[in-house]
């Protein structure tokens, strides 16, 4: 399959810039036949996401920046700021994700709203948040899914979590687990917090597995649930 390595290499000079790409409005159509669309499709599939569901999701506008070789997600944070997050789909960029500045400000997080459910799920990255938000309506889905764009919370995130059942599901590495513990300590007086403990992050699991994990977290009286125990019950 043809891939323009020269164009990919040239894009790396711009890839990590934090200004919004000029071609941010280029829509993403997974049915396209060009090599860039194929790369994006393969990138999403390798991370457990259905390209067609991502392209048509109602929570974030998705586009492609050819000049930066990034998949762009347009969304809103807890302050109401609307901005863009760009994910490298080539595997060549120094930064996996770039948080673009709009009017000198960058998104503090990304909020994906579902319904009036009392459940809030906090994730570390946008792709994991999107996969949870796209759970079929036949499942019990969270009222809000928030990508922290990292492992730290904020005043805005805290306000979204007050009097809610909060599932803190960050990456399974040490940084993610440390972040989850700190978030739980910061929020436990204001919300019912449950740390979801496992080797992977949400996008590593199937929709059914995610549903079972969220359902278990909502029903438990424990401060921590272990994914391996939930999925092997």
C-alpha positions as CSV (number, residue, x, y, z in Angstrom):
1,X,0.0,0.0,0.0
2,X,1.3,3.4,-1.0
3,X,2.4,5.8,1.8
4,X,4.1,9.1,1.1
5,X,7.0,9.0,3.6
6,X,8.3,12.3,2.4
7,X,5.0,14.0,3.2
8,X,5.0,12.4,6.6
9,X,8.6,13.5,7.3
10,X,7.8,17.1,6.2
11,X,4.8,17.2,8.5
12,X,6.9,16.5,11.5
13,X,8.5,20.0,11.3
14,X,5.0,21.3,12.1
15,X,3.4,18.4,14.0
16,X,4.2,19.6,17.6
17,X,3.1,23.3,17.1
18,X,0.3,24.4,19.4
19,X,-1.5,26.8,17.1
20,X,-4.7,25.3,15.5
21,X,-3.9,23.8,12.1
22,X,-5.2,25.8,9.2
23,X,-6.8,22.7,7.7
24,X,-8.6,21.8,10.9
25,X,-12.0,21.7,9.1
26,X,-11.0,18.9,6.8
27,X,-13.6,16.2,7.6
28,X,-12.7,12.6,8.4
29,X,-14.5,10.1,6.2
30,X,-13.3,6.5,7.0
31,X,-14.7,5.3,3.7
32,X,-12.2,7.4,1.8
33,X,-9.6,5.6,-0.3
34,X,-6.6,7.8,0.1
35,X,-3.5,6.6,2.0
36,X,-3.9,9.1,4.8
37,X,-7.5,7.9,5.6
38,X,-6.2,4.4,5.6
39,X,-3.5,5.3,8.1
40,X,-6.1,7.0,10.4
41,X,-8.4,4.0,10.1
42,X,-5.6,1.6,11.0
43,X,-4.5,3.9,13.9
44,X,-8.0,3.9,15.4
45,X,-8.5,0.1,14.9
46,X,-5.1,-0.5,16.6
47,X,-6.5,1.3,19.6
48,X,-9.7,-0.5,19.8
49,X,-12.0,2.1,18.2
50,X,-14.3,1.7,15.3
51,X,-13.4,4.4,12.7
52,X,-17.0,4.8,11.5
53,X,-18.3,5.3,15.0
54,X,-15.6,7.8,15.8
55,X,-16.3,9.8,12.6
56,X,-20.1,9.9,13.3
57,X,-20.0,10.3,17.1
58,X,-22.3,13.1,18.4
59,X,-19.9,14.3,21.1
60,X,-16.9,15.6,19.3
61,X,-16.3,16.9,15.8
62,X,-13.5,14.9,14.2
63,X,-11.3,16.1,11.3
64,X,-7.9,15.4,9.8
65,X,-5.0,17.8,9.5
66,X,-2.8,16.7,6.6
67,X,-0.3,19.5,7.2
68,X,0.4,18.2,10.8
69,X,-0.6,14.5,10.2
70,X,-2.9,14.5,13.2
71,X,-6.4,13.4,13.9
72,X,-8.2,16.4,15.4
73,X,-11.0,16.3,18.0
74,X,-13.0,19.5,18.6
75,X,-14.5,19.6,22.1
76,X,-15.3,21.5,25.2
77,X,-13.8,21.6,28.7
78,X,-15.4,22.1,32.1
79,X,-15.0,25.9,31.7
80,X,-16.9,26.0,28.5
81,X,-13.8,26.7,26.3
82,X,-14.1,25.1,22.9
83,X,-10.8,23.9,21.4
84,X,-8.9,21.1,19.6
85,X,-6.8,18.2,20.6
86,X,-4.6,16.6,18.0
87,X,-3.5,12.9,18.0
88,X,-0.5,11.8,15.9
89,X,-1.5,8.8,13.7
90,X,1.9,8.2,12.1
91,X,3.9,7.1,15.1
92,X,6.6,9.6,14.1
93,X,5.8,12.7,16.2
94,X,7.6,13.4,19.4
95,X,4.2,14.2,21.2
96,X,1.4,11.7,20.9
97,X,-1.2,14.5,21.6
98,X,-1.1,18.2,21.2
99,X,-3.5,20.5,23.0
100,X,-4.0,23.5,20.7
101,X,-4.3,27.1,22.0
102,X,-7.4,29.1,21.1
103,X,-7.1,32.7,22.0
104,X,-4.1,31.9,24.1
105,X,-5.9,29.2,26.1
106,X,-5.8,25.4,25.8
107,X,-8.4,22.9,26.9
108,X,-8.0,21.9,30.5
109,X,-9.8,18.6,29.8
110,X,-12.4,17.2,27.4
111,X,-16.0,16.7,28.5
112,X,-18.3,14.2,26.7
113,X,-21.9,14.4,27.9
114,X,-24.3,11.5,27.7
115,X,-27.4,11.8,29.8
116,X,-28.6,12.6,33.3
117,X,-27.1,9.5,34.9
118,X,-25.5,10.0,38.3
119,X,-22.3,8.3,37.0
120,X,-19.2,10.2,36.0
121,X,-16.1,8.5,34.6
122,X,-12.7,10.1,34.6
123,X,-10.2,8.9,32.0
124,X,-6.6,9.9,31.2
125,X,-7.0,10.3,27.4
126,X,-9.6,11.4,24.9
127,X,-9.7,8.2,23.0
128,X,-10.7,6.3,26.1
129,X,-13.3,8.9,27.0
130,X,-14.8,8.7,23.5
131,X,-15.0,4.9,23.6
132,X,-16.9,5.0,26.8
133,X,-19.2,7.8,25.6
134,X,-20.0,5.8,22.5
135,X,-21.3,2.8,24.4
136,X,-24.6,1.6,22.9
137,X,-27.8,3.1,24.4
138,X,-28.8,-0.4,25.5
139,X,-26.1,-0.3,28.1
140,X,-26.2,1.7,31.4
141,X,-24.0,4.6,30.3
142,X,-22.4,7.4,32.3
143,X,-23.9,10.8,32.5
144,X,-20.5,12.4,31.9
145,X,-17.2,11.1,30.7
146,X,-14.2,13.5,31.2
147,X,-10.8,13.1,29.7
148,X,-8.3,14.7,32.1
149,X,-5.7,15.0,29.3
150,X,-3.3,13.6,31.9
151,X,-3.6,12.4,35.4
152,X,-4.5,15.5,37.4
153,X,-7.9,17.0,38.2
154,X,-8.9,20.6,38.4
155,X,-11.6,22.8,40.1
156,X,-13.8,22.4,37.0
157,X,-13.6,18.6,37.2
158,X,-14.4,18.7,40.9
159,X,-17.5,20.7,40.3
160,X,-18.7,18.1,37.7
161,X,-18.2,15.3,40.2
162,X,-20.0,16.8,43.3
163,X,-22.7,14.3,44.7
164,X,-22.0,11.9,41.8
165,X,-20.7,8.3,41.7
166,X,-17.2,8.8,40.2
167,X,-15.3,6.0,38.5
168,X,-11.6,7.0,38.2
169,X,-10.3,4.9,35.4
170,X,-6.8,6.0,34.4
171,X,-4.0,4.1,32.6
172,X,-2.7,1.0,34.4
173,X,0.9,2.3,34.7
174,X,2.4,3.7,37.9
175,X,1.7,7.4,36.9
176,X,-2.0,6.5,36.2
177,X,-2.4,4.7,39.5
178,X,-0.8,7.5,41.5
179,X,-3.0,10.0,39.8
180,X,-6.1,7.9,40.6
181,X,-5.2,7.7,44.3
182,X,-4.7,11.5,44.4
183,X,-8.0,12.2,42.6
184,X,-9.8,9.9,45.0
185,X,-8.3,11.6,48.0
186,X,-9.3,15.1,46.6
187,X,-12.8,14.1,45.8
188,X,-13.9,11.6,48.5
189,X,-15.6,14.2,50.7
190,X,-17.7,15.4,47.7
191,X,-18.4,12.3,45.8
192,X,-18.6,8.5,46.0
193,X,-15.3,7.6,44.3
194,X,-14.2,4.2,43.0
195,X,-10.8,3.5,41.5
196,X,-10.9,1.1,38.6
197,X,-7.6,-0.8,38.8
198,X,-6.3,-2.8,35.9
199,X,-3.4,-3.2,33.4
200,X,-5.1,-1.3,30.6
201,X,-7.1,1.8,30.0
202,X,-10.7,1.9,28.7
203,X,-9.9,1.8,25.0
204,X,-8.1,-1.5,25.6
205,X,-11.4,-3.3,26.4
206,X,-14.5,-4.3,24.4
207,X,-17.7,-2.4,24.8
208,X,-19.3,-5.3,26.7
209,X,-16.3,-5.4,29.1
210,X,-16.4,-1.6,29.6
211,X,-20.1,-1.9,30.4
212,X,-19.5,-4.6,33.0
213,X,-16.7,-2.7,34.6
214,X,-18.8,0.5,34.9
215,X,-21.8,-1.4,36.1
216,X,-19.6,-3.1,38.8
217,X,-18.1,0.2,39.8
218,X,-21.6,1.7,40.2
219,X,-22.8,-1.1,42.4
220,X,-19.8,-1.7,44.6
221,X,-19.3,-0.4,48.1
222,X,-15.5,-0.7,47.8
223,X,-13.1,2.1,47.1
224,X,-11.3,0.0,44.5
225,X,-12.4,-2.6,41.9
226,X,-10.0,-4.9,40.1
227,X,-10.8,-5.3,36.4
228,X,-9.5,-8.9,36.3
229,X,-11.9,-9.9,39.1
230,X,-14.9,-8.2,37.4
231,X,-14.3,-9.8,34.0
232,X,-13.7,-13.3,35.5
233,X,-16.8,-13.5,37.7
